[in-house]
Amino acid sequence: MDKARKPITSRKPPEPSESHAGIDDWIRRVMPDLHPIVESLDGSIRDAIPELRYAIKWKKVYYGSPEHGWIIEMVAYDVSVNVVFFGGADLDPPPPLGTTDRTRYVKVKTLEEARGPQMRSWVEQAGRVAGWR
């Protein structure tokens, strides 16, 4: 039997939706220079992970699945987009940045990084590991 995982935070998770409309609106509000990066990442996540649920909370976008909970968070800043993998420590190799037991993230600054094989691999793997519930 698997050991129950501790919650990664005391904050309440966002409420899931099957509609992508809120994400589309969030993308329109992102810094114009980051639009291609955010759109590419969003498309990759949607293509790689079946049965996605979506949410926006704390000005962050969340992608999740009924089976694994929230698995990816995307946050757009002025010059980069942080892609947070809630089960990132279980990815091979894990993304380089992070401070909690399981969460890891990467700062994406170019469209090439967003479309690169490493990002694609992380997104595909994230769809198979437990996230934040």
N, C-alpha and C positions, 0 to 999 in steps of 0.2 A: 504494500500500500504506500502511495506517495505521501510524503510529509506535507501538511498544509503550509502554504506560503504565507508569510506575514504581509500585510498591506504595505505598499511602498510609501504611503503618506496617510495622514489623518484627514486629508481633504476628501470630500464626497466626490465620487466620479461623476462625470457629465451624464446626462440622460441621452440614450441613443435614439437615433432616427434612421429610417431607411432612405430618407430623402437627401439628395446631394445639393439641394438648392441653397442651403445655408453656406456650404463650402464655396459654391460659385460666387455668392455675394462677398464672402471673406476674401477670395482671390482678387476680386475687382478692387478691393480697398488696399491691397498690398502695394508697396513702393513700386512704381512702374518698372524700374530696372530689374526687379525680382520676379516680375510676372512670368517670364519664360521658365525660370527655375521652378517656381511654385506649380505652374501648370504641368510641367514635365514630371515632377515628383508625384503630384496628385494622380496623373494618368498612370504612372508606373504602379502606384499602390493599388489603384482600382483594377488594373489589368492582372496583377499578380495574386490578389487575395480575394477569394470568393465570399459571397454573402456578407459584404461589409456593412457596418453600421457607422454612422457619422455623428459628430457633435462639435459644437463650438462652445468653449467655456474659458474664461480668463484670457480672451483674445487669442486662443490657441485652437487649432483644428485637431480633432481626434478621429482615429480610424480604429475600428474594432470588429470583433466577430463574436457571435453568440457563444462559441465554444471556448475562446481564449480571452475574452474581455478586451479592454483597450490595449492595442498592441503598438500603435505608432501615434506620436504627437508631432505636429509641425508648427513651428513658430517663425514668423518672418520679422526680421529686424531691419535696420537701415542698409546693411551691406551683406547680410548673409541670411540663410534659412537654416534653422536648427531642426534636424530630424532626430527625434528621440525614440528609441526602441525600448519599451518597458521591459522586455525580456532580453535585452541586449547582451547580457553576460552569457547567455546561452547560444549566441550566434558564433559562427566560426569563419574568420576571426571576429572577435567582438569589436564594435566601433570604439575608437580611441579615447573618447571623452566620457566622463561620468563620475558620480560621487556616491551613488547608493549601491547596495548589494547587487542588484540586477539591472538597473537602468543604465543605458549607455547612449551617447548621441554623437552626431557628427555635424559640423558646420559646413554647409554647402554654399560656395561663393560663385560658382560658374555653372553654366548649362552643361559643360562637359562632365563635371563632377556628378551632377544630377542624373545624367544619362549613362554614367560609367558602369562597368561590370560589377564593381564592388558594391555600389549602391543597389543595383538590381539584385545582387545576391543577398544583401541584408534584408531587403524588402520581402523577397521570397521566403527567406528563413523565418522572418518575423511572423509570417502567417501560420507558422507551425509550432510556435512556442507560446507558453502562457504569458499573459500580460498583466495589466492592472484591473482588478475587479472592484 
